[in-house]
Amino acid sequence: MPLARLLSLVVPPLCVSCGDAAPLHQPLCRECLGGLRWLSFEQPLAGTGVAVWAAVSYEGAARALVRALKFRGAVGLVDAMAAQMAANAPPGLLEGRSLVPVPLHAARRRRRGFNQALEIARALSRRAGLPLMDCLERVSGGARESQVGRGREDRLSALHGRFRMRAGAPVPLRALLVDDVVTTGSTLGACAAALAAAGVREVGAVAYARTPGR
């Protein structure tokens, strides 16, 4: 019997959301997985006009997954998140695109130790067979404070001009921005503007979750 399977019988994996026993290699128990609110193919444009699709609503177990990734460093969760995104994506969305992760501010990345958007993009790249192009960066001196709780106009003002192409980075022809959660869409809009200024012809976006009502 494989060691992982043997250990799971002694110490079963626990659900990230409720703490109950979860299936092997799965971050959620069957009840919490069944409680995810899957989003339809047709979704509103982000606040700045970027076409964005997210797999689930940012509530309940989905919120627990994202928070465990970002604030507890549970990077291993990205495989399950990317699997859910790939399995439920609209037809054609994950074809002929280059995945571009939304960059994290350098100070926050040093403190956290990783960029959650990049980790999700890597997992999605492996699963969907798409090229990963980590070609965007935040401009030095950009706003470091969290965008949580800000309105759309405040977010747009804080993020204006805060992203650019990395020096010498190849320019993707068709880009698909990747982030963990979309709320107002202001970050995606600022990233899309930087890509368009560099000559990218088509920019869309995907996220694991979307804030309800956005």
Backbone bond lengths (Angstrom), bond angles and torsions (degrees), N, CA, C in turn:
res aa  C-N    CA-C-N  psi(-1)  N-CA   C-N-CA  omega(-1)  CA-C   N-CA-C  phi
1 M - - - 1.463 - - 1.531 109.00 -
2 P 1.357 118.77 130.12 1.465 120.56 178.73 1.515 111.08 -55.84
3 L 1.347 115.13 147.77 1.457 120.14 -176.75 1.521 111.75 -60.01
4 A 1.344 117.07 -42.06 1.466 119.61 -178.27 1.529 110.78 -61.29
5 R 1.336 115.39 -40.30 1.464 119.61 179.50 1.514 110.56 -67.05
6 L 1.319 117.14 -40.85 1.461 121.59 179.32 1.521 110.70 -63.22
7 L 1.330 116.74 -44.48 1.465 120.68 179.55 1.523 111.23 -64.17
8 S 1.346 116.17 -35.11 1.465 119.00 -179.13 1.522 111.42 -65.56
9 L 1.330 117.37 -26.28 1.458 120.41 177.83 1.520 111.13 -75.45
10 V 1.330 116.01 -31.05 1.464 120.69 180.00 1.525 110.80 -84.32
11 V 1.338 115.86 -48.27 1.470 122.04 179.22 1.526 107.25 -126.60
12 P 1.312 119.62 88.54 1.465 121.75 -176.93 1.530 111.07 -60.02
13 P 1.352 117.32 144.32 1.466 119.69 175.12 1.516 109.98 -61.63
14 L 1.317 115.48 147.31 1.456 120.32 -176.51 1.514 111.31 -106.36
15 C 1.316 115.62 145.24 1.461 122.43 178.04 1.528 109.70 -66.12
16 V 1.310 117.03 131.08 1.466 122.24 179.84 1.519 111.26 -63.34
17 S 1.321 116.48 -29.42 1.460 120.52 -175.12 1.523 113.67 -86.13
18 C 1.354 116.91 -52.04 1.465 119.11 -173.28 1.521 114.17 -110.84
19 G 1.332 118.17 -13.81 1.456 121.06 178.83 1.506 115.18 87.83
20 D 1.337 118.18 -2.48 1.457 120.65 176.44 1.528 110.41 -76.19
21 A 1.320 116.25 171.22 1.463 120.71 179.16 1.523 110.12 -63.70
22 A 1.332 114.93 139.24 1.465 121.42 -179.98 1.521 109.19 -121.69
23 P 1.339 118.61 157.34 1.463 121.02 176.60 1.528 110.75 -62.07
24 L 1.316 116.13 156.18 1.454 122.03 -179.89 1.522 110.45 -58.03
25 H 1.319 116.30 133.22 1.460 124.41 178.81 1.521 113.36 67.41
26 Q 1.319 117.79 14.07 1.458 121.09 178.28 1.533 109.47 -117.78
27 P 1.342 118.03 133.49 1.467 119.69 -177.18 1.520 114.28 -80.99
28 L 1.341 117.32 -13.57 1.456 120.71 -177.65 1.518 110.47 -122.99
29 C 1.336 116.35 145.69 1.451 120.45 172.70 1.532 108.37 -71.55
30 R 1.306 116.55 167.92 1.464 120.02 -176.79 1.520 112.06 -62.22
31 E 1.314 117.26 -35.65 1.463 120.18 -179.02 1.522 111.02 -67.80
32 C 1.336 116.64 -44.98 1.471 119.52 -179.44 1.522 111.31 -69.54
33 L 1.342 116.47 -37.30 1.462 119.54 176.34 1.521 110.31 -61.85
34 G 1.333 115.52 -41.44 1.460 119.38 179.05 1.514 113.03 -68.74
35 G 1.334 116.49 -19.16 1.457 120.29 -179.66 1.514 114.62 -87.99
36 L 1.344 117.76 -4.58 1.464 120.07 177.05 1.522 109.45 -62.99
37 R 1.332 115.94 138.82 1.468 119.67 177.24 1.521 108.55 -98.40
38 W 1.329 115.22 102.04 1.461 121.23 -178.31 1.522 109.70 -74.44
39 L 1.313 115.83 139.93 1.463 120.59 -177.98 1.526 110.91 -97.04
40 S 1.312 115.14 152.78 1.466 121.20 -176.53 1.524 111.51 -75.91
41 F 1.316 115.77 169.27 1.453 121.05 177.15 1.528 110.99 -63.93
42 E 1.328 116.05 -40.19 1.466 120.54 -178.10 1.524 109.17 -86.49
43 Q 1.338 115.33 115.67 1.454 120.66 -179.96 1.524 109.59 -133.29
44 P 1.337 118.05 154.21 1.458 120.46 -179.99 1.522 111.19 -61.93
45 L 1.334 115.43 151.45 1.454 119.37 171.88 1.511 108.90 -62.78
46 A 1.333 115.99 151.25 1.462 119.23 172.50 1.526 108.33 -63.23
47 G 1.317 116.46 164.00 1.460 121.41 -173.79 1.510 114.62 -55.97
48 T 1.317 118.00 -22.77 1.455 120.85 -178.84 1.530 111.92 -107.02
49 G 1.318 117.55 19.12 1.447 120.81 173.94 1.511 115.82 88.39
50 V 1.320 118.92 7.11 1.449 121.74 179.42 1.529 109.42 -83.37
51 A 1.335 116.79 130.86 1.460 120.73 176.27 1.522 108.27 -73.62
52 V 1.328 116.61 116.27 1.464 120.84 -176.34 1.519 109.59 -130.78
53 W 1.335 115.12 140.53 1.459 121.38 174.75 1.511 108.19 -124.25
54 A 1.327 116.47 136.91 1.461 122.26 175.45 1.516 108.64 -125.24
55 A 1.326 115.67 149.92 1.463 120.43 -174.69 1.525 112.53 -75.62
56 V 1.336 117.02 -43.33 1.464 120.27 -171.98 1.526 110.77 -136.54
57 S 1.319 114.91 162.76 1.451 121.20 174.62 1.530 109.85 -78.01
58 Y 1.327 116.27 139.46 1.460 121.57 -176.20 1.529 109.79 -80.18
59 E 1.307 114.64 81.10 1.465 121.70 179.66 1.528 107.86 -160.20
60 G 1.309 116.35 162.95 1.449 121.18 175.07 1.518 113.91 55.29
61 A 1.331 115.65 -128.27 1.456 121.19 -176.23 1.521 112.32 -64.75
62 A 1.333 117.80 -33.60 1.465 120.30 178.47 1.526 110.43 -64.22
63 R 1.307 116.14 -41.98 1.462 120.42 177.28 1.530 110.43 -63.05
64 A 1.331 116.99 -39.90 1.463 120.68 179.25 1.527 110.92 -63.56
65 L 1.328 117.68 -39.85 1.457 121.38 178.37 1.522 111.08 -61.96
66 V 1.322 116.25 -48.81 1.466 120.31 -178.32 1.524 110.88 -62.98
67 R 1.296 117.27 -43.16 1.465 120.52 -179.11 1.530 111.50 -67.07
68 A 1.324 117.19 -36.86 1.464 119.91 177.09 1.521 110.55 -65.11
69 L 1.316 116.88 -37.99 1.465 121.35 177.51 1.521 110.75 -65.71
70 K 1.322 117.06 -50.95 1.454 120.65 -172.33 1.522 113.86 -75.91
71 F 1.315 116.96 -40.55 1.462 119.77 -169.75 1.522 114.38 -107.99
72 R 1.344 117.39 -11.90 1.467 120.28 176.03 1.518 111.95 -115.75
73 G 1.335 116.24 0.51 1.453 120.13 176.64 1.516 113.83 68.92
74 A 1.335 117.95 26.57 1.461 121.45 -178.61 1.526 109.98 -82.56
75 V 1.335 115.99 69.43 1.459 121.66 -174.58 1.516 112.15 -63.69
76 G 1.328 117.71 -27.21 1.448 120.74 179.88 1.522 113.89 -61.72
77 L 1.334 117.74 -15.57 1.460 121.10 -179.81 1.519 112.54 -69.80
78 V 1.338 117.29 -19.70 1.467 119.16 -173.92 1.526 112.36 -63.84
79 D 1.322 118.05 -27.94 1.460 119.45 179.63 1.529 110.94 -63.36
80 A 1.316 117.10 -45.11 1.459 120.39 178.43 1.525 111.11 -67.84
81 M 1.325 117.45 -38.27 1.464 121.01 178.96 1.522 110.78 -64.77
82 A 1.338 116.82 -44.41 1.460 120.69 178.95 1.520 110.95 -65.34
83 A 1.335 117.11 -36.21 1.465 120.61 178.11 1.524 110.75 -62.39
84 Q 1.328 116.51 -42.05 1.458 120.15 178.19 1.520 111.20 -65.63
85 M 1.323 117.27 -38.65 1.459 120.88 178.71 1.523 110.67 -65.51
86 A 1.327 117.11 -47.43 1.458 121.08 -177.09 1.524 111.69 -65.75
87 A 1.332 116.29 -38.50 1.463 120.11 -176.54 1.519 112.86 -71.88
88 N 1.326 117.66 -24.43 1.460 120.68 -173.80 1.523 114.11 -114.40
89 A 1.328 118.00 3.42 1.461 121.54 -177.67 1.529 111.55 -66.00
90 P 1.323 117.39 147.54 1.467 120.77 176.32 1.524 111.25 -58.99
91 P 1.313 118.28 147.26 1.465 121.02 179.49 1.535 111.24 -55.47
92 G 1.314 115.82 131.19 1.448 121.02 176.90 1.512 115.54 87.02
93 L 1.333 117.86 -13.61 1.460 119.22 -176.99 1.520 111.65 -63.57
94 L 1.326 116.90 -41.69 1.454 121.29 -176.73 1.532 111.20 -98.00
95 E 1.313 115.66 45.03 1.463 120.83 178.35 1.528 109.93 -130.37
96 G 1.326 116.12 133.03 1.459 120.70 174.63 1.516 114.26 66.11
97 R 1.318 118.05 23.94 1.464 121.77 -179.86 1.526 110.36 -116.80
98 S 1.318 114.76 157.82 1.459 121.54 169.12 1.519 107.55 -107.22
99 L 1.334 116.27 131.23 1.462 120.90 -179.03 1.523 110.11 -82.01
100 V 1.332 116.03 125.47 1.464 121.97 -178.51 1.525 108.57 -121.08
101 P 1.320 118.89 106.07 1.471 120.17 -179.56 1.521 111.98 -69.84
102 V 1.313 115.65 142.84 1.467 120.93 173.94 1.533 107.99 -68.52
103 P 1.330 118.37 124.53 1.472 119.63 -176.29 1.523 112.23 -73.76
104 L 1.308 114.57 150.33 1.455 122.53 177.54 1.519 108.45 -100.86
105 H 1.318 116.32 146.52 1.463 119.03 177.15 1.527 109.29 -57.28
106 A 1.335 116.17 139.29 1.467 121.21 -174.48 1.527 112.29 -55.73
107 A 1.326 117.11 -40.60 1.467 119.72 -178.81 1.527 111.09 -66.02
108 R 1.326 116.07 -41.02 1.464 119.00 179.64 1.527 110.32 -69.83
109 R 1.324 116.93 -36.31 1.457 119.24 178.57 1.526 111.04 -65.48
110 R 1.324 117.34 -39.87 1.472 119.63 177.51 1.524 110.29 -63.45
111 R 1.312 116.94 -41.09 1.458 120.47 -178.52 1.533 111.25 -69.18
112 R 1.328 116.56 -40.74 1.461 120.95 -177.62 1.525 111.54 -81.05
113 G 1.333 116.15 -33.23 1.454 120.96 -179.63 1.518 114.29 94.20
114 F 1.318 117.87 -4.32 1.458 121.96 -179.81 1.523 108.75 -166.58
115 N 1.332 115.36 165.49 1.461 122.05 173.84 1.520 107.58 -107.78
116 Q 1.311 118.00 114.48 1.462 120.88 -175.14 1.530 112.06 -61.22
117 A 1.331 117.49 -35.11 1.463 119.67 178.95 1.525 110.88 -65.17
118 L 1.329 117.00 -39.85 1.458 120.95 177.87 1.521 110.88 -64.73
119 E 1.335 117.40 -41.67 1.457 119.98 179.95 1.531 111.39 -64.71
120 I 1.327 117.50 -40.34 1.465 120.42 176.68 1.523 110.04 -64.96
121 A 1.342 116.49 -41.97 1.464 120.46 179.67 1.523 111.14 -62.74
122 R 1.316 117.65 -39.80 1.468 120.67 177.70 1.527 111.04 -61.56
123 A 1.323 115.78 -45.96 1.464 119.52 -179.39 1.521 110.83 -65.64
124 L 1.330 117.33 -39.48 1.457 121.33 179.16 1.526 110.65 -68.67
125 S 1.328 116.61 -35.55 1.465 121.18 176.99 1.523 110.76 -61.69
126 R 1.335 116.26 -45.10 1.462 120.11 179.05 1.523 111.50 -63.22
127 R 1.319 115.85 -41.25 1.462 119.84 -174.11 1.530 112.04 -76.75
128 A 1.334 116.72 -37.69 1.473 120.53 -175.83 1.523 113.35 -96.86
129 G 1.333 116.73 -8.25 1.453 119.84 179.82 1.511 113.66 69.88
130 L 1.330 117.06 31.78 1.462 121.53 -179.70 1.521 110.32 -104.04
131 P 1.345 117.44 148.61 1.463 119.44 177.29 1.523 111.49 -68.50
132 L 1.311 115.36 144.18 1.463 121.93 177.23 1.517 108.22 -105.65
133 M 1.332 116.68 125.70 1.460 121.60 179.74 1.521 108.81 -126.13
134 D 1.308 116.20 97.85 1.467 122.09 178.91 1.526 107.71 -83.60
135 C 1.329 116.09 72.39 1.462 121.68 -167.54 1.519 114.95 -105.76
136 L 1.324 118.29 -5.03 1.457 120.89 179.91 1.525 111.09 -102.25
137 E 1.321 115.33 153.33 1.456 120.76 174.18 1.519 109.14 -143.60
138 R 1.323 114.77 156.92 1.459 120.04 174.01 1.516 108.61 -85.11
139 V 1.317 115.34 140.50 1.458 120.78 -179.97 1.513 109.27 -69.71
140 S 1.323 116.88 135.13 1.473 121.29 178.28 1.514 109.68 -57.37
141 G 1.333 114.09 137.52 1.463 119.06 -179.24 1.513 113.03 89.14
142 G 1.359 116.18 1.34 1.455 120.13 179.39 1.513 111.56 -68.25
143 A 1.306 114.18 169.87 1.465 119.60 -178.07 1.515 110.71 -62.10
144 R 1.322 117.23 127.93 1.454 122.07 -178.78 1.513 112.42 -97.02
145 E 1.342 116.11 -20.63 1.453 118.22 -173.48 1.521 111.15 -70.21
146 S 1.319 114.72 155.86 1.455 120.31 -179.83 1.518 110.39 -65.72
147 Q 1.358 114.84 148.92 1.459 120.53 176.15 1.530 111.78 -89.65
148 V 1.322 116.98 -4.56 1.461 120.71 -177.49 1.526 110.27 -61.57
149 G 1.330 115.59 129.81 1.453 120.86 177.38 1.508 114.61 89.48
150 R 1.333 118.28 -8.96 1.453 120.89 179.25 1.534 110.41 -82.92
151 G 1.331 115.14 150.00 1.445 119.97 173.34 1.516 111.04 -77.70
152 R 1.346 115.49 171.07 1.459 120.67 -175.69 1.521 111.54 -60.59
153 E 1.323 118.36 -46.31 1.463 120.59 -176.60 1.528 111.36 -64.86
154 D 1.334 117.13 -40.42 1.463 120.24 177.76 1.525 110.93 -63.69
155 R 1.328 116.15 -40.67 1.464 119.80 178.93 1.523 110.72 -63.81
156 L 1.331 116.91 -45.08 1.453 121.04 -179.34 1.524 110.99 -60.59
157 S 1.324 115.63 -42.92 1.464 119.55 -179.91 1.521 111.52 -64.53
158 A 1.340 116.39 -42.33 1.465 120.42 -177.60 1.524 112.09 -68.65
159 L 1.331 116.76 -29.87 1.460 120.45 -173.58 1.517 114.11 -98.95
160 H 1.329 117.92 -5.30 1.457 120.65 -177.50 1.531 111.15 -58.67
161 G 1.338 116.27 121.66 1.459 120.98 178.10 1.511 115.14 72.83
162 R 1.342 117.71 15.43 1.459 119.94 -175.17 1.530 113.61 -90.87
163 F 1.331 117.44 -1.48 1.457 120.19 -179.60 1.527 109.97 -125.65
164 R 1.316 116.03 150.56 1.458 121.56 176.81 1.527 108.89 -156.88
165 M 1.334 115.15 166.08 1.458 120.69 175.91 1.525 109.13 -71.80
166 R 1.312 115.86 143.97 1.459 120.22 173.54 1.518 108.95 -67.44
167 A 1.319 116.41 142.32 1.455 120.84 179.40 1.526 110.19 -58.66
168 G 1.333 116.32 126.49 1.454 121.28 177.72 1.508 115.42 80.28
169 A 1.330 118.09 -1.17 1.467 120.32 -179.18 1.523 110.09 -72.70
170 P 1.334 117.88 140.06 1.465 119.63 176.13 1.519 110.76 -65.94
171 V 1.322 115.78 147.76 1.463 121.23 -178.36 1.524 109.24 -95.73
172 P 1.321 118.73 118.74 1.471 120.16 179.07 1.525 110.47 -70.03
173 L 1.318 116.17 148.90 1.460 120.33 177.76 1.521 110.89 -76.34
174 R 1.336 115.36 -46.54 1.465 121.83 178.51 1.522 107.21 -128.24
175 A 1.314 116.70 116.77 1.460 121.28 -173.41 1.521 110.98 -109.59
176 L 1.329 114.43 144.68 1.456 122.11 174.32 1.521 106.98 -125.62
177 L 1.330 115.59 103.57 1.463 120.22 178.40 1.525 109.89 -65.43
178 V 1.323 115.95 145.19 1.466 121.16 -178.81 1.520 109.12 -126.38
179 D 1.337 115.99 129.58 1.463 120.65 176.32 1.522 108.64 -142.22
180 D 1.332 115.78 169.95 1.461 118.83 179.53 1.524 111.71 -81.62
181 V 1.335 116.55 -47.27 1.464 121.22 -177.13 1.528 108.87 -136.90
182 V 1.319 116.33 138.74 1.458 121.25 172.25 1.527 108.48 -111.32
183 T 1.334 115.30 131.81 1.472 120.58 178.62 1.526 109.08 -117.20
184 T 1.317 118.31 -83.42 1.462 120.29 178.21 1.519 112.25 -86.40
185 G 1.334 117.76 -20.37 1.457 120.99 -176.14 1.510 113.95 87.08
186 S 1.329 117.57 2.62 1.461 120.24 -176.62 1.527 112.54 -65.54
187 T 1.331 117.22 -40.60 1.464 119.84 178.31 1.530 110.63 -64.59
188 L 1.323 116.28 -44.42 1.457 119.71 178.12 1.519 110.77 -62.19
189 G 1.328 116.74 -39.24 1.458 120.24 179.06 1.512 112.47 -63.65
190 A 1.332 116.80 -41.29 1.463 120.62 178.97 1.523 111.08 -66.77
191 C 1.335 116.41 -38.64 1.466 120.10 177.21 1.523 111.02 -67.36
192 A 1.325 116.34 -41.47 1.462 120.45 178.97 1.520 111.09 -62.26
193 A 1.331 117.12 -38.36 1.460 120.77 178.70 1.527 110.95 -63.96
194 A 1.337 116.68 -39.77 1.465 120.39 178.28 1.523 111.19 -65.20
195 L 1.333 116.69 -40.10 1.458 120.32 178.40 1.525 111.20 -67.18
196 A 1.326 116.47 -43.11 1.462 120.11 179.52 1.528 111.01 -62.67
197 A 1.336 116.61 -39.11 1.463 120.39 179.11 1.521 111.57 -64.66
198 A 1.339 116.60 -25.83 1.463 121.09 179.50 1.525 112.44 -86.58
199 G 1.331 116.70 -4.54 1.454 120.01 176.99 1.506 116.15 105.20
200 V 1.331 118.00 7.97 1.466 120.24 177.17 1.528 108.62 -67.73
201 R 1.317 116.96 130.25 1.458 121.32 -173.31 1.520 113.33 -79.67
202 E 1.325 117.03 -33.53 1.461 120.36 -175.00 1.516 109.34 -141.90
203 V 1.318 116.17 129.48 1.463 121.14 -178.74 1.529 109.53 -130.17
204 G 1.315 115.94 125.60 1.448 122.28 171.41 1.520 108.07 -127.85
205 A 1.310 116.97 -173.56 1.465 119.19 -177.95 1.523 110.51 -151.93
206 V 1.330 114.91 148.56 1.452 121.81 172.44 1.522 108.37 -130.79
207 A 1.308 115.94 150.57 1.449 122.04 176.23 1.517 108.34 -143.05
208 Y 1.321 115.51 157.43 1.467 117.65 176.24 1.521 110.26 -68.32
209 A 1.324 116.91 -44.38 1.469 120.43 -174.61 1.511 111.09 -136.25
210 R 1.325 114.25 160.40 1.463 121.10 179.07 1.516 108.41 -133.60
211 T 1.340 115.62 135.42 1.450 120.55 179.43 1.536 110.20 -62.27
212 P 1.309 118.95 131.20 1.477 120.55 -178.48 1.521 112.00 -55.00
213 G 1.328 115.21 136.68 1.448 120.96 178.28 1.503 115.31 84.88
214 R 1.346 117.80 -0.77 1.461 120.58 -178.95 1.529 110.66 -101.06
